[in-house]
Amino acid sequence: MDIESLLSLLRERRSIRRYDAKPVSDDDIKRILEAARWAPNGANLQPWEIIVVKNDEKIRIIRESIYPRRYAPSDEGSFFLVVCGDTRMKEYYPPVHTEETREYTFTVSIAAAIQNMLLAATALGLGSLWRTVLKNQADALRKLLDIPDFVRVMSVIEVGHSAESPLPPPKRRIEEFSHVNQFEKEKIVDSKKACLDRSIHYRPARS
């Protein structure tokens, strides 16, 4: 893949919240998981554990009780990837790590696997949504999916055939966030105003 093709794929990815009834094939699911395999990660410990939720009843529970959405019809063909991390792996990072850097490395390693899966879904012509997991949601998923205590629920990804076409969200210009040789303090902005501006102007379009 050349750089322009890669950048085009990155720009094409969207957070999709509506899906049509067509199911995702097992071959496509396998390709998405294959993308996770090749994610960069600390010490090559590959701490991710990914639960593919295709069971209709469990999908219904996740949609109606854990991630309720008023516009989610029951005939959507999307499925869920519940992304977890085996916390036992953290103790096997090199001795130079502190507890803080072990936690950081553990988290970003799993985030890299998530990013790979989101991009793989886009390349397959599928939509996806990277969901935050709150404590009560993690507890409910742990019970529903029989997740062991030493495995942490990190995130949930919904994947399916998109039924909407959101507009591209606003993005910062390169010169606003890049710094040459040192942190350029003149680029410091009011954090509250910046965050409000970035979120207020993001209005996903519904088709």
Rosetta blueprint (number, residue, H / E / L):
1 M L
2 D L
3 I H
4 E H
5 S H
6 L H
7 L H
8 S H
9 L H
10 L H
11 R H
12 E H
13 R L
14 R L
15 S E
16 I L
17 R L
18 R L
19 Y E
20 D L
21 A L
22 K L
23 P L
24 V L
25 S L
26 D H
27 D H
28 D H
29 I H
30 K H
31 R H
32 I H
33 L H
34 E H
35 A H
36 A H
37 R H
38 W L
39 A L
40 P L
41 N L
42 G H
43 A H
44 N H
45 L L
46 Q L
47 P L
48 W E
49 E E
50 I E
51 I E
52 V E
53 V E
54 K L
55 N L
56 D H
57 E H
58 K H
59 I H
60 R H
61 I H
62 I H
63 R H
64 E H
65 S H
66 I H
67 Y L
68 P L
69 R L
70 R L
71 Y L
72 A L
73 P L
74 S L
75 D L
76 E L
77 G L
78 S L
79 F E
80 F E
81 L E
82 V E
83 V E
84 C E
85 G E
86 D E
87 T H
88 R H
89 M H
90 K H
91 E H
92 Y H
93 Y L
94 P L
95 P L
96 V L
97 H L
98 T L
99 E H
100 E H
101 T H
102 R H
103 E H
104 Y H
105 T H
106 F H
107 T H
108 V H
109 S H
110 I H
111 A H
112 A H
113 A H
114 I H
115 Q H
116 N H
117 M H
118 L H
119 L H
120 A H
121 A H
122 T H
123 A H
124 L L
125 G L
126 L L
127 G E
128 S E
129 L E
130 W E
131 R E
132 T L
133 V L
134 L L
135 K H
136 N H
137 Q H
138 A H
139 D H
140 A H
141 L H
142 R H
143 K H
144 L H
145 L H
146 D L
147 I L
148 P L
149 D L
150 F L
151 V E
152 R E
153 V E
154 M E
155 S E
156 V E
157 I E
158 E E
159 V E
160 G E
161 H L
162 S E
163 A L
164 E L
165 S L
166 P L
167 L L
168 P L
169 P L
170 P L
171 K L
172 R L
173 R L
174 I H
175 E H
176 E H
177 F H
178 S L
179 H L
180 V L
181 N L
182 Q L
183 F L
184 E L
185 K H
186 E H
187 K H
188 I L
189 V L
190 D L
191 S H
192 K H
193 K H
194 A H
195 C H
196 L H
197 D H
198 R H
199 S H
200 I H
201 H L
202 Y L
203 R L
204 P L
205 A L
206 R L
207 S L
